[in-house]
Amino acid sequence: MAGHSKWANIQHRKGRQDEKRGKIWTRLTREIIVAARTGGGDVAMNPRLRLAIEKAKAANMPADNIKRNVDKATGNLDGVTYEEIRYEGYGIGGAAIMVDTMTDNRVRTVAEVRHAFSKYGGNMGTDGSVSFQFKHCGLFLFAPGTSEDKLMEVALEAGADDVITGEDGSIEVITAPGSYEAVKAALEAAGLLPELSEVTMRADNTIELSGEDAQRMQKLLDVLEDLDDTQEVYHNASLGE
């Protein structure tokens, strides 16, 4: 998301997440289970699990729930086995979309994702068809009015790759995934609190959509995000009014 509408898009996304708070626990539970299963239950040695637990706490998930999910994943309790699958495709105006899912039934999941794409104006692509347009990175987004000089000094000193100021005055700090936690700690220590911070897939370039095209694209994204097995939806559309 870039240009004049980046900040508005982020605010809209946060609003959508708030509306779907009930589903967030389900998604976080799956992420904790997979993170613990693949990297072990020791948060000191497993950055992915550490980030997942941090997100769960931010969503007010009880500590007992978190511990139970870690235990389930590490074999202390019986649980469902999930696998991670990424689907790629195109939305309105050829915008790139990636859907990260976590599922115990890949046949069901691919059918639901394909149906959503075809019904709401998109097209499923093959593996690798759009992923080359995204970069796996840590991202911190700061509100317009944040001190660019101070932010740049702290972020780059802590190991950030880039600091980008948008046309709307918002500022992005980009890091390598492995540097995310160190940069986050440095920013917090300096009193620089982002509106959004996450390890994500950031689009290299954006496609501007407005009017009816923007509305159709938002509908497609909403449907994909609302699928039970969806964890994250990434896209390169900048949705104007």
C-alpha positions as CSV (number, residue, x, y, z in Angstrom):
1,M,0.0,0.0,0.0
2,A,1.5,3.3,-1.1
3,G,0.7,6.8,-2.1
4,H,-2.0,9.0,-0.6
5,S,-4.2,6.1,0.5
6,K,-1.7,4.0,2.5
7,W,-2.7,5.4,5.9
8,A,-6.4,5.1,5.2
9,N,-5.9,1.5,4.0
10,I,-4.1,0.6,7.2
11,Q,-6.8,2.2,9.3
12,H,-9.4,0.3,7.4
13,R,-7.5,-2.9,7.8
14,K,-7.3,-2.4,11.6
15,G,-11.0,-1.7,11.7
16,R,-11.7,-4.9,9.9
17,Q,-9.5,-6.8,12.3
18,D,-11.4,-5.3,15.3
19,E,-14.7,-6.4,13.7
20,K,-13.5,-10.0,13.4
21,R,-12.0,-10.2,16.9
22,G,-13.8,-13.5,17.5
23,K,-11.9,-15.2,14.7
24,I,-8.5,-13.9,15.7
25,W,-8.2,-16.3,18.6
26,T,-8.7,-19.2,16.2
27,R,-6.0,-18.0,13.9
28,L,-3.6,-17.2,16.7
29,T,-4.2,-20.7,18.2
30,R,-3.2,-22.3,14.9
31,E,-0.2,-20.1,14.6
32,I,1.0,-20.9,18.1
33,I,0.5,-24.7,17.5
34,V,2.4,-24.7,14.2
35,A,5.2,-22.4,15.5
36,A,5.7,-24.6,18.5
37,R,5.5,-27.8,16.5
38,T,8.1,-26.7,14.0
39,G,10.5,-24.8,16.3
40,G,9.9,-26.2,19.7
41,G,8.2,-24.9,22.8
42,D,11.0,-22.8,24.2
43,V,10.2,-19.2,23.4
44,A,13.8,-18.1,24.0
45,M,14.9,-20.4,21.1
46,N,11.9,-19.9,18.8
47,P,11.3,-16.4,17.4
48,R,8.2,-17.4,15.5
49,L,6.5,-18.8,18.7
50,R,7.6,-15.7,20.6
51,L,5.9,-13.4,18.0
52,A,2.8,-15.6,18.0
53,I,2.5,-15.5,21.8
54,E,3.0,-11.7,21.7
55,K,0.2,-11.3,19.2
56,A,-2.0,-13.6,21.4
57,K,-1.4,-11.6,24.5
58,A,-2.2,-8.4,22.5
59,A,-5.5,-10.0,21.6
60,N,-6.2,-10.7,25.3
61,M,-5.9,-14.5,24.9
62,P,-5.6,-16.0,28.4
63,A,-2.2,-17.4,29.5
64,D,-3.8,-20.8,30.1
65,N,-5.0,-21.0,26.5
66,I,-1.6,-20.1,25.2
67,K,0.2,-22.7,27.4
68,R,-2.4,-25.4,26.4
69,N,-1.8,-24.7,22.7
70,V,2.0,-25.0,23.1
71,D,1.6,-28.2,25.0
72,K,-0.7,-29.6,22.3
73,A,1.9,-28.8,19.6
74,T,4.9,-30.2,21.5
75,G,3.2,-33.5,22.2
76,N,2.1,-33.1,25.7
77,L,-1.5,-33.2,24.5
78,D,-3.2,-34.8,21.5
79,G,-4.2,-32.3,18.8
80,V,-5.1,-31.8,15.2
81,T,-2.2,-31.6,12.7
82,Y,-2.2,-28.4,10.6
83,E,-0.3,-27.7,7.4
84,E,0.5,-24.3,6.0
85,I,-0.4,-23.7,2.3
86,R,-0.1,-20.5,0.3
87,Y,-2.4,-19.7,-2.6
88,E,-1.6,-17.1,-5.2
89,G,-3.9,-15.3,-7.6
90,Y,-5.1,-12.1,-9.2
91,G,-7.8,-9.7,-8.1
92,I,-9.5,-6.7,-9.8
93,G,-7.3,-4.9,-12.3
94,G,-4.7,-7.7,-12.1
95,A,-3.8,-6.9,-8.5
96,A,-1.6,-9.6,-6.9
97,I,-3.0,-11.5,-4.0
98,M,-1.5,-14.2,-1.7
99,V,-3.6,-16.1,0.8
100,D,-1.7,-17.9,3.6
101,T,-3.8,-20.7,5.1
102,M,-3.4,-23.2,7.9
103,T,-5.6,-26.3,7.4
104,D,-6.3,-29.8,8.5
105,N,-8.0,-30.5,5.1
106,R,-6.3,-29.1,2.0
107,V,-9.0,-30.3,-0.3
108,R,-11.6,-28.2,1.5
109,T,-9.3,-25.2,1.7
110,V,-8.3,-25.1,-2.0
111,A,-11.9,-25.4,-3.0
112,E,-13.0,-22.5,-0.8
113,V,-10.2,-20.3,-1.9
114,R,-10.8,-21.1,-5.6
115,H,-14.5,-20.4,-5.2
116,A,-13.9,-17.0,-3.6
117,F,-11.5,-15.9,-6.3
118,S,-13.9,-17.0,-9.2
119,K,-17.1,-15.7,-7.6
120,Y,-15.8,-12.2,-6.8
121,G,-13.9,-11.3,-9.9
122,G,-10.4,-12.8,-9.3
123,N,-8.4,-15.7,-10.7
124,M,-6.4,-18.4,-9.0
125,G,-2.8,-18.5,-10.1
126,T,-0.1,-21.1,-9.9
127,D,2.6,-21.3,-7.3
128,G,5.0,-18.5,-7.8
129,S,2.8,-16.5,-10.1
130,V,2.7,-13.4,-7.8
131,S,4.9,-14.1,-4.8
132,F,7.9,-12.6,-6.6
133,Q,6.2,-9.2,-6.3
134,F,6.4,-9.4,-2.4
135,K,9.3,-9.2,0.1
136,H,9.3,-11.1,3.4
137,C,10.2,-8.5,6.0
138,G,9.6,-6.8,9.3
139,L,7.4,-3.7,9.0
140,F,6.7,-0.9,11.4
141,L,4.2,1.8,10.3
142,F,4.2,5.2,12.1
143,A,1.5,7.9,11.9
144,P,2.0,11.1,10.0
145,G,3.7,13.7,12.2
146,T,6.3,11.2,13.7
147,S,9.8,12.7,13.8
148,E,11.5,11.3,10.7
149,D,15.0,12.2,11.8
150,K,14.7,10.5,15.2
151,L,13.0,7.5,13.7
152,M,15.7,7.1,11.1
153,E,18.5,7.5,13.6
154,V,17.1,4.9,16.0
155,A,15.9,2.4,13.4
156,L,19.0,2.3,11.2
157,E,21.3,2.1,14.3
158,A,19.3,-0.9,15.4
159,G,19.7,-2.7,12.1
160,A,16.7,-1.7,10.0
161,D,17.1,-1.9,6.2
162,D,15.2,1.2,5.2
163,V,13.0,4.0,6.4
164,I,10.4,5.2,3.9
165,T,8.2,8.3,4.1
166,G,5.0,8.1,2.2
167,E,3.2,10.9,0.4
168,D,0.6,10.9,3.2
169,G,3.3,11.6,5.8
170,S,3.2,8.1,7.3
171,I,6.6,6.4,7.8
172,E,7.5,2.8,7.2
173,V,10.5,1.1,8.8
174,I,11.6,-2.0,6.9
175,T,13.8,-4.8,8.5
176,A,15.0,-8.2,7.7
177,P,12.7,-10.8,9.4
178,G,15.6,-11.8,11.7
179,S,16.2,-8.2,12.8
180,Y,12.5,-7.5,13.6
181,E,12.8,-8.0,17.4
182,A,16.0,-6.0,17.9
183,V,14.6,-3.1,15.9
184,K,11.2,-3.3,17.8
185,A,13.0,-3.2,21.2
186,A,15.1,-0.2,20.1
187,L,12.1,1.7,18.9
188,E,10.1,1.0,22.0
189,A,13.1,2.1,24.2
190,A,13.2,5.4,22.3
191,G,9.5,6.0,22.9
192,L,8.7,5.4,19.2
193,L,5.5,3.4,19.2
194,P,4.2,2.2,15.8
195,E,0.5,2.0,14.8
196,L,1.3,-1.3,13.2
197,S,4.2,-3.7,13.6
198,E,4.5,-7.2,12.1
199,V,6.5,-9.6,10.1
200,T,4.7,-9.6,6.7
201,M,4.9,-9.9,3.0
202,R,5.3,-6.3,1.6
203,A,4.5,-5.6,-2.0
204,D,7.3,-4.1,-4.1
205,N,4.9,-2.1,-6.2
206,T,1.2,-1.2,-5.9
207,I,-1.8,-1.0,-8.3
208,E,-4.1,2.0,-7.7
209,L,-7.8,1.1,-7.7
210,S,-10.7,3.5,-7.1
211,G,-14.5,3.7,-7.3
212,E,-16.3,0.5,-8.2
213,D,-13.0,-1.4,-8.8
214,A,-11.8,-0.6,-5.3
215,Q,-15.1,-1.8,-3.9
216,R,-15.0,-5.0,-5.8
217,M,-11.4,-5.6,-4.7
218,Q,-12.3,-5.0,-1.1
219,K,-15.2,-7.4,-1.3
220,L,-12.9,-10.1,-2.7
221,L,-10.3,-9.5,0.1
222,D,-13.1,-9.6,2.7
223,V,-14.3,-12.9,1.5
224,L,-10.8,-14.4,1.4
225,E,-10.0,-13.1,4.9
226,D,-13.3,-14.5,6.3
227,L,-12.5,-18.1,5.2
228,D,-12.1,-20.3,8.2
229,D,-8.6,-21.5,7.2
230,T,-7.2,-18.2,6.2
231,Q,-4.4,-16.8,8.4
232,E,-3.3,-13.8,6.3
233,V,-4.1,-12.1,3.0
234,Y,-1.5,-10.0,1.3
235,H,-2.1,-7.8,-1.8
236,N,-0.6,-5.0,-3.8
237,A,-3.8,-2.9,-4.3
238,S,-4.0,0.7,-3.1
239,L,-7.7,1.2,-2.5
240,G,-8.9,4.8,-3.1
241,E,-12.3,6.2,-2.4
